[in-house]
Amino acid sequence: MIVKSNRDEFLNYLNDTSGLKAGDVEAVYIPETYEEVSQVLQLAAKEQKLVTVSGNGTGTTGGRVAPGGLILATDKLNQIHSVTKNLDGTGLITVQAGVLLSTVHVEAKRYGMIYPPDPTENSAFIGGTVATNASGARSFRFGATRNWVESIKVALPDGFILSLKRGEIVANDFQFNFSSGSKTYSFSAPEYLMPDIKHAAGYYSKPDMDLIDLFIGSEGTLGVIIEVQLKLLPKPEKVFSGILFFPSETNLLNFVEIAEKLSNENVNSTELLNATSLEFFDEQSLLFLKGKYPKTPDEAKGAIYFEQECTAQTEDSLLEAWYNLALEHEALIDSSWFAQNPKDDEFFKEYRHALPALINEFLSRNGVKKISSDIAVPELHFRDMMKVYHAHLDGSPFKWVIFGHIGDHHLHMNILPHNEAEHTAGKVIYNQFISEALKMGGTISAEHGVGKLKVQYLEQMYGKEGIKQMAKVKACFDPAGLLGRGTLIPETFLST
Ligand SMILES: Cc1cc2nc3c(=O)[nH]c(=O)nc-3n(C[C@H](O)[C@H](O)[C@H](O)COP(=O)(O)OP(=O)(O)OC[C@H]3O[C@@H](n4cnc5c(N)ncnc54)[C@H](O)[C@@H]3O)c2cc1C
């Protein structure tokens, strides 16, 4: 095991992309075996030291930013154990937590399969994506990481390693009673009602939930995920994509409504219009992108990126279906882009991924932090939420962009302040967005998790009672509250 105890040696473990600053960290432990993970946790328990689990630091909400104590880094748990493929073309991959998401994609592809969740940041560790229940553009069709986790191994705060296979331990009316090795556990899952939308905030809760789902999305507060087994799908014969530009947001929203409806009706079809991704760029996003990609049409007030699986036989008819649907909704058809070959598909992906990087460049040029939302609302209220954004942002002094996973009614609203005063004013508006979204039955975080940045909003969402119930679950595994301190659960709740 590598141990770094000189701060200068471990500066790269002290941040993520949230801009939060770490506390007085004593050392970073980088175990190479599961036994070593247990040893670090046992040492921390014995000496009552805080432990923060570190993935690859691509998180946006400060989950891995340690308040002090020890950091347990998963970098060296980087073995691919196995890839198996069934006769029907589906399969399983078993990897350690520190394997890169990009490696999982490459391995799956090598065997003619895909790992369906596609969080944008490929340099995340797979353990980090499971700990945050990450999702991405393709979650419109495939859902979040949770749906693709078959089993995990998790090291609990006392060092005990729990192996969980989906379907083996299930709650009865929220109540878990189970034994593993010499240990017996009995506790109740939180009983709050999770919104029935894309959602990644707080511990999972359902009356008949699987224990594995408690650990998925628990953001390093219940245990260290050391190994995961993930489900894979057959690689589609072909995928094509397009970027459709619209002269007004109303046209665009009407288009999305129908594309979404058809996609849901035609699920699993490679013959009928059926998107795997439906992604949105607002007018401000296109202005940003135009700086790098001058072919972005001037007159566009918004754009949609779509992706569709097809076969050689169905490709032309599906292209025509997308073309006609765009035409019906008065898309700027002559300026829109339809992929003619795999190179075009790659370029469209690059165009979609370029926006967060361009925003980050703007922020570092101006030395300011963005205010960034991860709100999703039920479909019924999506247009209302858009109206709320416009009511506060149109005509305001702020620079902003709104983009993201419109098929999931989940957009990232980013205010990009020019200075500290604007940052403070932007925070006020952000709080209003959260309140409005919660009134509509929405979530404070659909994919990035709560981390340390959004703890106060989680309390707003679930109330003190909801947080107390989470704290009780945590106390069952981590009675001293040493793991992931400051993430998800405010310190004041840890002794309840
Ligand atoms: C440009 C960009 C684009 C992004 N796009 C997306 C996107 O499309 N979808 C999305 O969901 N996210 C996205 N993210 C956020 C980020 O990539 C994900 O949250 C990712 O899952 C974090 O993985 P990581 O290994 O970097 O984890 P870290 O940032 O290191 O940690 C994240 C949290 O997980 C915990 N953790 C990490 N590993 C483990 C483990 N093995 N066991 C227990 N707990 C652990 C940490 O303690 C922390 O709380 C994006 C980030 C960036 C910078």
The ligand as an SDF file (V2000), in Angstrom:
LIG
                    3D

 53 58  0  0  0  0  0  0  0  0999 V2000
  -16.9110   17.7560  -17.5450 C   0  0  0  0  0  0  0  0  0  0  0  0
  -17.6940   16.8580  -16.6120 C   0  0  0  0  0  0  0  0  0  0  0  0
  -18.8090   16.2010  -17.0940 C   0  0  0  0  0  0  0  0  0  0  0  0
  -19.5600   15.3830  -16.2450 C   0  0  0  0  0  0  0  0  0  0  0  0
  -20.6480   14.7380  -16.7550 N   0  0  0  0  0  0  0  0  0  0  0  0
  -21.3720   13.9370  -15.9670 C   0  0  0  0  0  0  0  0  0  0  0  0
  -22.5120   13.2560  -16.4930 C   0  0  0  0  0  0  0  0  0  0  0  0
  -22.8370   13.3290  -17.6640 O   0  0  0  0  0  0  0  0  0  0  0  0
  -23.2310   12.4890  -15.6270 N   0  0  0  0  0  0  0  0  0  0  0  0
  -22.8990   12.3600  -14.3140 C   0  0  0  0  0  0  0  0  0  0  0  0
  -23.5990   11.6540  -13.5820 O   0  0  0  0  0  0  0  0  0  0  0  0
  -21.8260   12.9810  -13.7990 N   0  0  0  0  0  0  0  0  0  0  0  0
  -21.0610   13.7580  -14.5920 C   0  0  0  0  0  0  0  0  0  0  0  0
  -19.9740   14.4100  -14.0590 N   0  0  0  0  0  0  0  0  0  0  0  0
  -19.6470   14.2440  -12.6280 C   0  0  0  0  0  0  0  0  0  0  0  0
  -18.6720   13.0920  -12.3150 C   0  0  0  0  0  0  0  0  0  0  0  0
  -17.9800   12.6660  -13.4620 O   0  0  0  0  0  0  0  0  0  0  0  0
  -19.4020   11.9160  -11.6840 C   0  0  0  0  0  0  0  0  0  0  0  0
  -20.0270   12.3100  -10.4800 O   0  0  0  0  0  0  0  0  0  0  0  0
  -18.4920   10.7040  -11.3960 C   0  0  0  0  0  0  0  0  0  0  0  0
  -19.3190    9.6340  -11.0700 O   0  0  0  0  0  0  0  0  0  0  0  0
  -17.4860   10.9170  -10.2920 C   0  0  0  0  0  0  0  0  0  0  0  0
  -16.5350    9.8570  -10.3300 O   0  0  0  0  0  0  0  0  0  0  0  0
  -15.0780   10.0300   -9.6670 P   0  0  0  0  0  0  0  0  0  0  0  0
  -14.3780    8.7320   -9.7350 O   0  0  0  0  0  0  0  0  0  0  0  0
  -14.3820   11.1790  -10.2520 O   0  0  0  0  0  0  0  0  0  0  0  0
  -15.4980   10.3070   -8.1580 O   0  0  0  0  0  0  0  0  0  0  0  0
  -14.9840   11.4050   -7.1150 P   0  0  0  0  0  0  0  0  0  0  0  0
  -15.2340   12.7620   -7.6170 O   0  0  0  0  0  0  0  0  0  0  0  0
  -13.6170   11.0870   -6.6810 O   0  0  0  0  0  0  0  0  0  0  0  0
  -15.9920   11.0900   -5.9110 O   0  0  0  0  0  0  0  0  0  0  0  0
  -17.3720   11.3270   -6.0200 C   0  0  0  0  0  0  0  0  0  0  0  0
  -18.0850   10.8100   -4.7760 C   0  0  0  0  0  0  0  0  0  0  0  0
  -18.0950    9.3920   -4.7610 O   0  0  0  0  0  0  0  0  0  0  0  0
  -17.4130    8.8850   -3.6090 C   0  0  0  0  0  0  0  0  0  0  0  0
  -16.6460    7.7340   -4.0540 N   0  0  0  0  0  0  0  0  0  0  0  0
  -15.7590    7.6840   -5.0860 C   0  0  0  0  0  0  0  0  0  0  0  0
  -15.3170    6.4340   -5.2400 N   0  0  0  0  0  0  0  0  0  0  0  0
  -15.9210    5.6820   -4.3070 C   0  0  0  0  0  0  0  0  0  0  0  0
  -15.8610    4.3040   -3.9550 C   0  0  0  0  0  0  0  0  0  0  0  0
  -15.0940    3.4400   -4.6140 N   0  0  0  0  0  0  0  0  0  0  0  0
  -16.6200    3.8680   -2.9160 N   0  0  0  0  0  0  0  0  0  0  0  0
  -17.4200    4.7250   -2.2390 C   0  0  0  0  0  0  0  0  0  0  0  0
  -17.5030    6.0220   -2.5200 N   0  0  0  0  0  0  0  0  0  0  0  0
  -16.7660    6.4990   -3.5390 C   0  0  0  0  0  0  0  0  0  0  0  0
  -16.5620   10.0310   -3.1010 C   0  0  0  0  0  0  0  0  0  0  0  0
  -16.3440    9.9250   -1.7080 O   0  0  0  0  0  0  0  0  0  0  0  0
  -17.4370   11.2210   -3.4730 C   0  0  0  0  0  0  0  0  0  0  0  0
  -18.4440   11.4040   -2.5200 O   0  0  0  0  0  0  0  0  0  0  0  0
  -19.2000   15.2300  -14.8820 C   0  0  0  0  0  0  0  0  0  0  0  0
  -18.0560   15.8760  -14.4030 C   0  0  0  0  0  0  0  0  0  0  0  0
  -17.3140   16.6770  -15.2550 C   0  0  0  0  0  0  0  0  0  0  0  0
  -16.0880   17.3560  -14.7030 C   0  0  0  0  0  0  0  0  0  0  0  0
  1  2  1  0
  2  3  1  0
  2 52  2  0
  3  4  2  0
  4  5  1  0
  4 50  1  0
  5  6  2  0
  6  7  1  0
  6 13  1  0
  7  8  2  0
  7  9  1  0
  9 10  1  0
 10 11  2  0
 10 12  1  0
 12 13  2  0
 13 14  1  0
 14 15  1  0
 14 50  1  0
 15 16  1  0
 16 17  1  0
 16 18  1  0
 18 19  1  0
 18 20  1  0
 20 21  1  0
 20 22  1  0
 22 23  1  0
 23 24  1  0
 24 25  2  0
 24 26  1  0
 24 27  1  0
 27 28  1  0
 28 29  2  0
 28 30  1  0
 28 31  1  0
 31 32  1  0
 32 33  1  0
 33 34  1  0
 33 48  1  0
 34 35  1  0
 35 36  1  0
 35 46  1  0
 36 37  1  0
 36 45  1  0
 37 38  2  0
 38 39  1  0
 39 40  1  0
 39 45  2  0
 40 41  1  0
 40 42  2  0
 42 43  1  0
 43 44  2  0
 44 45  1  0
 46 47  1  0
 46 48  1  0
 48 49  1  0
 50 51  2  0
 51 52  1  0
 52 53  1  0
M  END
$$$$
